[in-house]
Amino acid sequence: MNVLTDHLPLFWEGFIGTVFITAFSSVIAMVLGLLIAGFRVSPVPPLRFFGTAWVTILRNTPLTLLFLVTTFVVPEIFFPGMSPFLLGAIALGFYTSSFVCEAVRSGINTVPVGQAEAARSLGMTFGQTLRMVVLPQATRTVLPPLSSIFIALTKNTAIAGAFAVVELFGVQKTLSEDGYAILPIFIFVALGYLIVTFAISGLFRLLEHRMEVAR
């Protein structure tokens, strides 16, 4: 217990870092995932090819390798001086967007084709049909897998600690190197992750409940 009380500011900083990078990378993943899912079901062949390539490459690339590329290659070629936090959020967001895309695409496929055909017969464009007709109906199907994806994203933030991002697992690494007992540190770090994952799970359960009520 002394480990926590003696280093409470460090644990708190790590916890807040985990919350922030989870939230920021989740926004990136959600925006890109929706966009790429639209590409995957688009009637335009180049967009479908791009969406397929995006998902195939990112889903089959180890996250640690993606962190290495984002941390050491991207700043050298494109954006020198970017903060480790932003680079870590980009790596996590891009990686997770491929899973979000597939979850959304699966939800889109559950919507009857006649819904889209009816919308097109009214003169709606593909984008309007997707945004106003298909996605709202696919939301109930998409929410459960999205919950699991964002919980997995939270746990994946542990990798960011190895790349100079302040988060919970990085706190464990720092204190372990200082000679503190590993077991209590792991317990406190695990509790921090559980708080974040339970909050995400509760949020998605609330959304699912509201969608059921609106049905």
Residue frames relative to the residue before (quaternion, step in Angstrom):
aa qw qx qy qz dx dy dz
M 1.0000 0.0000 0.0000 0.0000 0.00 0.00 0.00
N 0.5917 0.5890 -0.3641 0.4129 3.58 1.14 -0.64
V 0.5743 0.5906 -0.3817 0.4193 3.56 1.12 -0.63
L 0.6836 0.4795 -0.2858 0.4702 3.58 0.95 -0.88
T 0.7025 0.4737 -0.2842 0.4487 3.57 0.79 -1.00
D 0.6813 0.4915 -0.2901 0.4584 3.59 1.02 -0.77
H 0.7934 0.2391 -0.1146 0.5479 3.57 1.14 -0.59
L 0.1693 0.8318 -0.5122 0.1308 3.57 1.11 0.65
P 0.6481 0.5040 -0.3507 0.4504 3.68 0.87 -0.72
L 0.6467 0.5163 -0.3230 0.4592 3.59 1.04 -0.75
F 0.6465 0.4984 -0.3182 0.4820 3.59 0.99 -0.83
W 0.6553 0.5168 -0.3143 0.4524 3.58 0.95 -0.88
E 0.6386 0.5183 -0.3215 0.4692 3.58 0.99 -0.83
G 0.6564 0.5040 -0.3068 0.4701 3.58 0.99 -0.82
F 0.6455 0.5210 -0.3179 0.4592 3.57 1.00 -0.84
I 0.6659 0.4868 -0.2983 0.4802 3.59 0.88 -0.92
G 0.6260 0.5354 -0.3343 0.4580 3.60 1.04 -0.75
T 0.6469 0.5094 -0.3124 0.4737 3.58 1.01 -0.82
V 0.6465 0.5161 -0.3171 0.4639 3.59 0.95 -0.86
F 0.6883 0.4929 -0.2890 0.4470 3.58 0.84 -0.97
I 0.7044 0.4462 -0.2947 0.4667 3.60 0.79 -0.92
T 0.5942 0.5450 -0.3627 0.4673 3.60 1.14 -0.56
A 0.6848 0.4877 -0.2860 0.4599 3.58 0.85 -0.98
F 0.6954 0.4873 -0.2865 0.4437 3.58 0.82 -0.99
S 0.6905 0.4573 -0.2826 0.4840 3.58 0.90 -0.88
S 0.5969 0.5572 -0.3659 0.4464 3.61 1.13 -0.53
V 0.6299 0.5195 -0.3304 0.4735 3.57 1.03 -0.76
I 0.6448 0.5120 -0.3152 0.4719 3.59 0.94 -0.90
A 0.6765 0.5019 -0.2931 0.4522 3.58 0.88 -0.98
M 0.6707 0.5039 -0.3104 0.4470 3.59 0.94 -0.86
V 0.6683 0.4957 -0.3062 0.4624 3.59 0.88 -0.92
L 0.6997 0.4529 -0.2744 0.4796 3.58 0.82 -0.98
G 0.6399 0.5442 -0.3334 0.4280 3.59 0.98 -0.80
L 0.6532 0.4981 -0.3065 0.4810 3.58 0.98 -0.82
L 0.6570 0.5176 -0.3068 0.4542 3.55 0.97 -0.90
I 0.6977 0.4612 -0.2759 0.4737 3.58 0.84 -0.96
A 0.6015 0.5399 -0.3645 0.4624 3.61 1.08 -0.61
G 0.6216 0.5252 -0.3307 0.4778 3.57 1.09 -0.73
F 0.6310 0.5209 -0.3266 0.4731 3.57 1.04 -0.76
R 0.6617 0.5430 -0.3100 0.4139 3.58 0.96 -0.91
V 0.7597 0.3244 -0.1937 0.5292 3.60 1.07 -0.64
S 0.4052 0.7367 -0.4569 0.2903 3.57 1.28 0.17
P 0.4710 -0.6621 0.4945 0.3086 3.61 -1.13 0.54
V 0.5872 0.5702 -0.3637 0.4448 3.60 1.29 -0.10
P 0.4406 -0.7437 0.4305 0.2598 3.66 -0.41 1.17
P 0.6627 0.4981 -0.3506 0.4357 3.69 0.80 -0.77
L 0.6405 0.5121 -0.3300 0.4675 3.60 1.05 -0.71
R 0.6385 0.5135 -0.3293 0.4693 3.59 1.00 -0.78
F 0.6395 0.5201 -0.3217 0.4658 3.57 1.01 -0.82
F 0.6536 0.5094 -0.3154 0.4625 3.59 0.91 -0.88
G 0.6643 0.5095 -0.3056 0.4535 3.59 0.92 -0.91
T 0.6562 0.5073 -0.3058 0.4675 3.57 0.96 -0.86
A 0.6576 0.5069 -0.3078 0.4647 3.57 0.96 -0.88
W 0.6212 0.5530 -0.3315 0.4454 3.60 1.00 -0.87
V 0.7052 0.4615 -0.2655 0.4682 3.57 0.78 -1.05
T 0.6684 0.5187 -0.3085 0.4348 3.58 0.87 -0.95
I 0.6924 0.4820 -0.2839 0.4557 3.57 0.86 -0.96
L 0.7295 0.4481 -0.2624 0.4452 3.59 0.74 -1.03
R 0.6640 0.5052 -0.3223 0.4472 3.60 0.95 -0.77
N 0.7442 0.3890 -0.2126 0.4997 3.59 1.12 -0.59
T 0.5674 0.5530 -0.3960 0.4642 3.57 1.27 0.28
P 0.4544 -0.6712 0.4976 0.3088 3.66 -0.75 0.91
L 0.5388 -0.6542 0.4235 0.3200 3.58 -0.91 0.90
T 0.6169 0.5450 -0.3522 0.4454 3.59 1.04 -0.70
L 0.6417 0.5094 -0.3208 0.4751 3.59 1.00 -0.79
L 0.6370 0.5204 -0.3259 0.4660 3.58 1.01 -0.77
F 0.6242 0.5218 -0.3289 0.4795 3.59 1.06 -0.72
L 0.6415 0.5276 -0.3266 0.4511 3.58 0.96 -0.83
V 0.6655 0.4940 -0.2987 0.4732 3.57 0.93 -0.92
T 0.6840 0.4935 -0.2902 0.4520 3.57 0.86 -0.98
T 0.7142 0.4768 -0.2626 0.4400 3.57 0.92 -0.90
F 0.8191 0.2935 -0.1237 0.4770 3.58 0.85 -0.95
V 0.7181 0.4287 -0.2589 0.4832 3.61 1.11 -0.53
V 0.6693 0.5282 -0.3096 0.4208 3.58 0.80 -1.02
P 0.6873 0.4677 -0.3233 0.4520 3.68 0.77 -0.82
E 0.6518 0.5303 -0.3225 0.4360 3.57 1.04 -0.73
I 0.7636 0.3822 -0.1959 0.4822 3.59 0.97 -0.84
F 0.8307 0.2656 -0.1030 0.4782 3.57 0.79 -1.00
F 0.8443 0.0265 0.0636 0.5314 3.57 0.50 -1.19
P 0.1142 -0.8154 0.5646 0.0578 3.61 0.17 1.21
G 0.7913 0.3388 -0.2422 0.4477 3.53 -1.11 0.72
M 0.4220 0.6993 -0.4852 0.3121 3.61 1.20 0.15
S 0.5251 -0.6513 0.4506 0.3115 3.57 -1.05 0.77
P 0.5934 -0.5731 0.4209 0.3772 3.61 -1.12 0.60
F 0.6055 0.5650 -0.3587 0.4308 3.59 1.05 -0.71
L 0.6881 0.4764 -0.2842 0.4678 3.58 0.84 -0.97
L 0.6480 0.5135 -0.3182 0.4637 3.59 0.98 -0.82
G 0.6557 0.5080 -0.3059 0.4674 3.57 1.01 -0.82
A 0.6482 0.5098 -0.3166 0.4687 3.58 1.00 -0.82
I 0.6331 0.5219 -0.3322 0.4652 3.59 1.01 -0.75
A 0.6526 0.5117 -0.3183 0.4593 3.60 0.90 -0.91
L 0.6868 0.4734 -0.2815 0.4744 3.58 0.87 -0.94
G 0.6710 0.5160 -0.2993 0.4404 3.56 0.94 -0.91
F 0.6620 0.4963 -0.3057 0.4712 3.58 0.92 -0.88
Y 0.6592 0.5145 -0.3099 0.4524 3.57 0.89 -0.95
T 0.7137 0.4565 -0.2592 0.4637 3.58 0.82 -1.01
S 0.5649 0.6176 -0.3917 0.3821 3.61 1.11 -0.57
S 0.6165 0.5514 -0.3594 0.4321 3.60 1.06 -0.62
F 0.6683 0.4749 -0.2958 0.4903 3.59 1.07 -0.70
V 0.6083 0.5328 -0.3430 0.4780 3.57 1.09 -0.73
C 0.6269 0.5552 -0.3279 0.4373 3.57 0.96 -0.90
E 0.7028 0.4642 -0.2783 0.4616 3.59 0.81 -0.97
A 0.6229 0.5250 -0.3455 0.4658 3.60 1.07 -0.66
V 0.6673 0.4890 -0.2949 0.4781 3.57 0.96 -0.89
R 0.6471 0.5224 -0.3216 0.4527 3.58 0.95 -0.85
S 0.6334 0.5154 -0.3307 0.4731 3.59 1.02 -0.76
G 0.6481 0.5121 -0.3158 0.4669 3.57 1.04 -0.76
I 0.6240 0.5363 -0.3321 0.4613 3.57 1.04 -0.78
N 0.6702 0.5198 -0.2988 0.4374 3.56 0.98 -0.84
T 0.6175 0.5413 -0.3559 0.4462 3.60 1.22 -0.29
V 0.5795 0.5708 -0.3807 0.4397 3.61 1.23 -0.31
P 0.5039 -0.6669 0.4459 0.3201 3.64 -0.74 0.94
V 0.5622 -0.6292 0.4270 0.3251 3.56 -0.99 0.90
G 0.5968 0.6035 -0.3556 0.3914 3.57 1.08 -0.68
Q 0.5783 0.5839 -0.3779 0.4264 3.58 1.16 -0.54
A 0.6869 0.4658 -0.2757 0.4849 3.57 0.92 -0.93
E 0.6406 0.5267 -0.3258 0.4540 3.57 1.01 -0.78
A 0.6397 0.5163 -0.3246 0.4678 3.58 1.01 -0.77
A 0.6487 0.5166 -0.3171 0.4601 3.57 1.01 -0.82
R 0.6637 0.4928 -0.3105 0.4693 3.59 0.97 -0.84
S 0.6279 0.5399 -0.3423 0.4440 3.60 1.07 -0.66
L 0.6568 0.4843 -0.3028 0.4923 3.56 1.25 -0.41
G 0.6035 -0.6016 0.3389 0.3988 3.56 1.30 0.09
M 0.4448 0.6898 -0.4648 0.3320 3.60 1.22 0.22
T 0.4655 -0.6637 0.5096 0.2884 3.56 -1.10 0.73
F 0.6952 -0.4495 0.3408 0.4455 3.55 -1.32 0.16
G 0.6637 0.5142 -0.3034 0.4505 3.58 0.91 -0.92
Q 0.6626 0.4957 -0.3024 0.4731 3.58 0.96 -0.84
T 0.6365 0.5295 -0.3228 0.4587 3.57 0.99 -0.84
L 0.6732 0.4976 -0.2949 0.4607 3.55 0.92 -0.94
R 0.7242 0.4661 -0.2455 0.4450 3.56 0.84 -1.02
M 0.7999 0.3503 -0.1494 0.4639 3.57 0.85 -0.98
V 0.7715 0.3359 -0.1796 0.5096 3.61 1.12 -0.51
V 0.7738 0.4004 -0.2129 0.4422 3.56 0.62 -1.15
L 0.7091 0.4806 -0.2870 0.4287 3.60 0.68 -1.06
P 0.6384 0.5174 -0.3611 0.4408 3.66 0.87 -0.71
Q 0.6843 0.4700 -0.2899 0.4762 3.59 1.03 -0.74
A 0.6729 0.5035 -0.2949 0.4547 3.59 1.15 -0.58
T 0.4813 0.7242 -0.4173 0.2642 3.57 1.22 -0.43
R 0.6532 0.5290 -0.3282 0.4310 3.61 0.86 -0.91
T 0.6754 0.4896 -0.2912 0.4683 3.57 1.00 -0.82
V 0.6909 0.5144 -0.2738 0.4279 3.56 1.05 -0.80
L 0.5868 0.6460 -0.3723 0.3160 3.61 1.00 -0.76
P 0.6797 0.4959 -0.3370 0.4224 3.70 0.72 -0.84
P 0.6954 0.4364 -0.3143 0.4766 3.66 0.80 -0.80
L 0.6043 0.5548 -0.3669 0.4387 3.61 1.08 -0.62
S 0.6000 0.5616 -0.3575 0.4436 3.58 1.04 -0.73
S 0.6777 0.4821 -0.2883 0.4745 3.59 0.89 -0.92
I 0.6397 0.5389 -0.3252 0.4412 3.58 1.01 -0.80
F 0.7179 0.4373 -0.2652 0.4723 3.60 0.87 -0.88
I 0.5773 0.5325 -0.3805 0.4882 3.59 1.18 -0.39
A 0.6379 0.5071 -0.3175 0.4849 3.59 1.03 -0.80
L 0.6092 0.5476 -0.3503 0.4542 3.59 1.03 -0.74
T 0.6297 0.5418 -0.3358 0.4439 3.60 0.95 -0.87
K 0.6882 0.4662 -0.2862 0.4766 3.58 0.90 -0.88
N 0.6334 0.5415 -0.3291 0.4443 3.58 1.11 -0.63
T 0.5260 0.6334 -0.4217 0.3799 3.60 1.19 -0.32
A 0.5076 0.6547 -0.4223 0.3679 3.60 1.22 -0.36
I 0.6104 0.5582 -0.3536 0.4368 3.59 1.11 -0.65
A 0.6039 0.5893 -0.3597 0.3982 3.58 1.08 -0.69
G 0.5777 0.6106 -0.3726 0.3932 3.60 1.15 -0.55
A 0.6469 0.5115 -0.3155 0.4695 3.57 1.18 -0.52
F 0.7245 0.3865 -0.2255 0.5242 3.59 1.28 -0.17
A 0.6890 -0.5529 0.2547 0.3932 3.54 0.96 1.09
V 0.4852 0.6179 -0.4661 0.4068 3.60 1.18 0.48
V 0.3804 -0.7233 0.5295 0.2275 3.58 -0.85 0.97
E 0.2876 0.7213 -0.5836 0.2375 3.57 -0.55 1.21
L 0.7761 -0.4201 0.2089 0.4213 3.56 -1.31 0.24
F 0.6972 0.4707 -0.3028 0.4480 3.59 0.78 -0.93
G 0.5900 0.5590 -0.3596 0.4583 3.57 1.17 -0.52
V 0.5964 0.5507 -0.3505 0.4672 3.59 1.14 -0.65
Q 0.6310 0.5314 -0.3259 0.4617 3.56 0.98 -0.86
K 0.6560 0.5174 -0.3096 0.4540 3.57 0.92 -0.91
T 0.6627 0.5190 -0.3023 0.4472 3.58 0.92 -0.91
L 0.7141 0.4502 -0.2625 0.4673 3.57 0.82 -0.99
S 0.6167 0.5376 -0.3504 0.4560 3.60 1.05 -0.67
E 0.6585 0.5017 -0.3066 0.4697 3.57 1.00 -0.81
D 0.6581 0.4963 -0.3087 0.4746 3.59 1.20 -0.51
G 0.6156 -0.6138 0.3176 0.3787 3.58 1.29 0.11
Y 0.4584 0.6784 -0.4633 0.3391 3.60 1.18 0.20
A 0.6201 -0.5507 0.4066 0.3834 3.56 -1.22 0.55
I 0.4757 -0.7171 0.4402 0.2564 3.54 -0.85 1.03
L 0.6362 0.5924 -0.3433 0.3556 3.61 0.89 -0.94
P 0.7107 0.4250 -0.3031 0.4716 3.67 0.67 -0.88
I 0.6036 0.5499 -0.3630 0.4489 3.59 1.08 -0.64
F 0.6598 0.5057 -0.3050 0.4648 3.56 0.93 -0.92
I 0.6271 0.5430 -0.3402 0.4430 3.59 1.01 -0.79
F 0.6914 0.4726 -0.2829 0.4675 3.59 0.86 -0.96
V 0.6421 0.5128 -0.3200 0.4715 3.58 1.03 -0.80
A 0.6484 0.5161 -0.3152 0.4625 3.59 0.96 -0.87
L 0.6306 0.5266 -0.3334 0.4624 3.60 1.00 -0.76
G 0.6296 0.5371 -0.3302 0.4540 3.57 1.04 -0.77
Y 0.6644 0.4869 -0.2984 0.4821 3.58 0.95 -0.87
L 0.6354 0.5353 -0.3330 0.4459 3.59 1.01 -0.79
I 0.6161 0.5438 -0.3508 0.4491 3.59 1.00 -0.74
V 0.6854 0.4801 -0.2879 0.4658 3.58 0.89 -0.95
T 0.6936 0.4760 -0.2909 0.4558 3.59 0.84 -0.92
F 0.6320 0.5130 -0.3399 0.4711 3.62 1.03 -0.68
A 0.6268 0.5313 -0.3366 0.4599 3.58 1.05 -0.72
I 0.6491 0.4990 -0.3132 0.4812 3.59 0.99 -0.84
S 0.6569 0.5136 -0.3103 0.4566 3.57 0.91 -0.91
G 0.6607 0.5069 -0.3037 0.4630 3.58 0.97 -0.84
L 0.6320 0.5369 -0.3278 0.4527 3.56 1.01 -0.81
F 0.6989 0.4567 -0.2799 0.4740 3.58 0.88 -0.90
R 0.6046 0.5300 -0.3662 0.4685 3.61 1.08 -0.57
L 0.6299 0.5242 -0.3275 0.4703 3.57 1.04 -0.76
L 0.6579 0.5009 -0.3103 0.4690 3.59 0.95 -0.86
E 0.6452 0.5123 -0.3230 0.4658 3.59 0.97 -0.83
H 0.6442 0.5223 -0.3222 0.4566 3.58 0.98 -0.83
R 0.6655 0.5019 -0.3029 0.4620 3.57 0.95 -0.84
M 0.6390 0.5139 -0.3267 0.4700 3.55 1.05 -0.72
E 0.6330 0.5234 -0.3301 0.4653 3.58 1.07 -0.69
V 0.6490 0.5198 -0.3147 0.4577 3.56 1.01 -0.82
A 0.6885 0.4860 -0.2814 0.4590 3.56 1.05 -0.84
R 0.5284 0.6673 -0.4097 0.3282 3.58 1.17 -0.40
